[in-house]
Amino acid sequence: MSSTLITGISQLVTNSSVGDGDLGIVCDVAFAVEDGRVSWIGAAVDAPDADSVVDVNGRAVIPGFVDSHAHLMFARDRAAESSARMAGE
């Protein structure tokens, strides 16, 4: 089992009720990853030991936004398409 500790996080966006504001921003935190999964999140001063450490040097950390599907770019107005769909076409 390998572990990595991510440190030096100025702000961590949790998208939860934990932390400040609608984004759940938590400051001065660290988190650990074991075998590809987050295993610990907490105050940087309480961080556990890990096999490797990555210092993000005061940057903010946000969740990865993943689009689960892909499609070609459509570079014009789609209002007519939306109206047709609403009309049952």
N, C-alpha and C positions, 0 to 999 in steps of 0.2 A: 504494500500500500504506500503510494507516494503522496506527499502533501506539499502544498504551496501556500504561503502566507502573503496576502496583498496588503501592503502598508502604505503610509503616506497619503491616505485618502483625505482630502479636505472636506468633501461632501459626498455622501452616498445617497442616491435616490432609490428609495425602497418601493415606491408606488403602493404604500400601505398606510395604515393609521399610525404606524410607529414613526416618530419624528415630527418635524415641523411642516405645516402647510399641507396642501392637497397632494403633494408628491411624496410626502413622508421623508423629508431630507434629514439625515443624521450626519453630524459633524465629528471629525477626528476619530474615525473608526478604522477598523481593519477587518478582513475576513480571510478564512482559510478554506482551501479547496482540497478535498481528498478524492483521488480516483475520479476526477471530473465532476464532482458534486460539491456544492457549498456545504461545509461541515460546521462552520462556526462564524458568527458575526458578533462584534462587540466593540467596546472601547479599545482604542489602540494600545493603551497601557496594560490591558489585560490579555493581549494576544498570546496564543499558545505557541510553542515551538513548532517548527515545520522543517521539512527536508530542504526547501528552497524558499527564498524571500524575493518578492518583486516590490520595489518601492516606486510608486507612481508620482512621487515628488510634488505633492500638494494638488494634484488634479482632482476633478470631480469624476465619480464613477456612476454611470447610468446603466439601466438594463439594456440589453440588446433588443432592438425591435426587429422582429422577423416577420416578413410577409410570407405566408405559407403557400402562396400561389404566384405564378408569373404570367404575364400577358404582354403582348406587343404594346408599344406606346400608341396612344390615340391623341393626336394634337389638335383636335377641334372640339367645338361645342357638342355635347351629347344630349341636349335638351329634347330634341325630337325623338331620340331613342327612348328616353325616359317617359315621354308622353305616350308613345306607342305602347310601351310595356304596361303603363297604367290603364290604357284603353283595352288591354287584353290581346294585343297583337303579338 
